[in-house]
């Protein structure tokens, strides 16, 4: 199709979009029980010593009051306190015999509540639920993932369940009033050959890193790695800053690959993926879930996300077959950088495919033989229209349609206003752009432009339901709502 300067009115085509709701606002009453860490060890010791001076009846009275105040807000509160005591017990002088009540009281002083979505509940993605049983004809059950942001602008991933019926009416199940973190699966076994490739493709090629890789057993645990790092570091100069950094980076890389599991009896809206490792310490941001069809016809779910430690960002991946067991995977290679990666819902010609924005401005296409390593990218789309002159990016994984892969995008224009757009890629050759919207699909209206970040609409993924696109979207980085659009009208409006 003929290029133009963005002024030809014949090519400025809008798409009728229905804003439907419901709207999800952040709920500060949904709280998470978390470890509390005093700034210094000597402060922690003083807290413990003060509790040790209390008579037993006072310990029992204080603990009873704390339990009355908090046990209805969380599950197994006392067990959490006892676990926290075990963590801080090494700070105690000697090993005095303590009652379970005194241990729990000490543990309560090293615990606190955190409200994950006190500030915002936004940037949603949507996928079909693995369980489609007991539904009326024409209805689909879905999982909505959301970025929840609380105190300190720490972001985590939370979930809701909903149903869209044959009339495209959207209903969400009520969320449970509390949230729970999963248990980390300990003592994962790692392969030395895979680790060696990881550190090489992550640019960790110093002599120190090579020695660490050589001295690891063929299969190793995180403890094995820490022991090897200490042994190899002792062989270096005490003041070798380069080896110090290499040891830190290797440990950070391996810690970023881990697994967690929720109890099967937990409700989906109860589950939260909260930052667990240093690379995510300030946030698990903008998870873009996709139902991925494997080459054997079975399905799993992947989500690209951005790990943020307060200074550095790193694109990463989550895999889950059931939203109970989650595997966190680091992405390595020269092309695994910047934000906005979006995985295709299946392999293409036997290779994984991903959209990305390495330069922070344009959209690229990448291929890889393995989902962990990405080396090369190809530019496929640049800003073209005034509403996207500053930069463009993807808004979730490509959606397979009969006409091509539909990709939702975002464009940033004057006054840093974010609008949603869309483009279409060839099914056999996704490097070929066969259509794109000249006007925004969705722009912030007067009721949506106020929020934590004004003048923004954004999404991390949509879902096809018959001939309708179900589009959850965030409003100014604060709350989330839903819109729908007919897929034929959307593609017809492309130039």
NORLIN-V424273 format. One record per backbone hydrogen bond with DSSP energy under -1.0 kcal/mol. NH is the residue of the N-H (numbers start at 1). CO is the residue of the C=O. If there is no record, write none. Layout:
nh=NH co=CO
nh=NH co=CO
//
This chain:
nh=11 co=8
nh=13 co=11
nh=18 co=484
nh=20 co=482
nh=21 co=482
nh=24 co=480
nh=30 co=27
nh=32 co=114
nh=34 co=112
nh=36 co=110
nh=44 co=40
nh=45 co=41
nh=46 co=42
nh=47 co=43
nh=48 co=44
nh=49 co=45
nh=50 co=46
nh=51 co=47
nh=52 co=48
nh=54 co=51
nh=59 co=55
nh=60 co=56
nh=61 co=57
nh=62 co=58
nh=63 co=59
nh=64 co=60
nh=65 co=61
nh=66 co=62
nh=67 co=63
nh=68 co=64
nh=69 co=65
nh=70 co=66
nh=71 co=67
nh=73 co=70
nh=80 co=76
nh=81 co=77
nh=82 co=78
nh=83 co=79
nh=84 co=80
nh=85 co=81
nh=86 co=82
nh=87 co=83
nh=88 co=84
nh=89 co=85
nh=91 co=88
nh=92 co=89
nh=103 co=99
nh=104 co=100
nh=105 co=101
nh=106 co=102
nh=107 co=103
nh=108 co=104
nh=109 co=105
nh=110 co=107
nh=111 co=108
nh=112 co=34
nh=114 co=32
nh=118 co=115
nh=119 co=149
nh=120 co=149
nh=121 co=478
nh=122 co=147
nh=125 co=145
nh=127 co=143
nh=129 co=141
nh=139 co=136
nh=140 co=164
nh=142 co=162
nh=143 co=127
nh=144 co=160
nh=145 co=125
nh=146 co=158
nh=147 co=122
nh=148 co=156
nh=149 co=120
nh=150 co=154
nh=153 co=150
nh=156 co=148
nh=157 co=273
nh=158 co=146
nh=160 co=144
nh=162 co=142
nh=163 co=171
nh=164 co=140
nh=165 co=169
nh=168 co=165
nh=171 co=163
nh=173 co=161
nh=179 co=31
nh=180 co=270
nh=183 co=261
nh=185 co=259
nh=190 co=220
nh=192 co=218
nh=195 co=191
nh=196 co=192
nh=197 co=193
nh=198 co=194
nh=199 co=195
nh=200 co=196
nh=201 co=197
nh=202 co=198
nh=203 co=200
nh=204 co=199
nh=205 co=203
nh=210 co=206
nh=211 co=207
nh=212 co=208
nh=213 co=209
nh=214 co=210
nh=215 co=211
nh=220 co=190
nh=225 co=221
nh=226 co=222
nh=227 co=223
nh=228 co=224
nh=229 co=225
nh=230 co=226
nh=231 co=227
nh=232 co=228
nh=233 co=229
nh=234 co=230
nh=236 co=233
nh=240 co=237
nh=241 co=239
nh=244 co=240
nh=245 co=241
nh=246 co=242
nh=247 co=243
nh=248 co=244
nh=249 co=245
nh=250 co=246
nh=251 co=247
nh=252 co=248
nh=253 co=249
nh=254 co=250
nh=255 co=251
nh=256 co=252
nh=257 co=254
nh=260 co=326
nh=261 co=183
nh=262 co=324
nh=266 co=263
nh=270 co=267
nh=271 co=268
nh=272 co=180
nh=273 co=157
nh=280 co=277
nh=281 co=278
nh=282 co=308
nh=283 co=280
nh=284 co=155
nh=285 co=306
nh=288 co=304
nh=290 co=302
nh=292 co=300
nh=293 co=345
nh=294 co=298
nh=297 co=294
nh=300 co=292
nh=301 co=320
nh=302 co=290
nh=303 co=318
nh=304 co=288
nh=305 co=316
nh=306 co=285
nh=307 co=314
nh=308 co=283
nh=309 co=312
nh=314 co=307
nh=316 co=305
nh=317 co=329
nh=318 co=303
nh=319 co=327
nh=320 co=301
nh=326 co=260
nh=327 co=319
nh=328 co=258
nh=329 co=317
nh=332 co=372
nh=333 co=201
nh=335 co=374
nh=336 co=333
nh=337 co=335
nh=342 co=355
nh=344 co=353
nh=348 co=351
nh=351 co=348
nh=352 co=368
nh=354 co=366
nh=355 co=342
nh=356 co=364
nh=360 co=357
nh=363 co=381
nh=364 co=356
nh=365 co=378
nh=366 co=354
nh=368 co=352
nh=374 co=332
nh=378 co=365
nh=380 co=363
nh=381 co=363
nh=388 co=385
nh=389 co=386
nh=390 co=412
nh=391 co=412
nh=392 co=361
nh=393 co=410
nh=395 co=408
nh=399 co=406
nh=401 co=404
nh=405 co=425
nh=406 co=399
nh=407 co=423
nh=409 co=421
nh=410 co=393
nh=411 co=419
nh=412 co=391
nh=413 co=417
nh=416 co=413
nh=417 co=414
nh=418 co=455
nh=419 co=411
nh=420 co=442
nh=421 co=409
nh=423 co=407
nh=424 co=435
nh=425 co=405
nh=426 co=432
nh=432 co=429
nh=434 co=424
nh=437 co=422
nh=441 co=420
nh=442 co=420
nh=448 co=445
nh=449 co=445
nh=453 co=476
nh=455 co=449
nh=458 co=474
nh=460 co=124
nh=463 co=470
nh=465 co=468
nh=468 co=465
nh=469 co=485
nh=470 co=463
nh=471 co=483
nh=473 co=481
nh=474 co=458
nh=475 co=479
nh=476 co=456
nh=478 co=475
nh=479 co=475
nh=480 co=24
nh=481 co=473
nh=483 co=471
nh=484 co=18
nh=485 co=469
nh=487 co=467
nh=490 co=486
nh=491 co=487
nh=492 co=488
nh=493 co=489
nh=494 co=491
nh=495 co=436
//
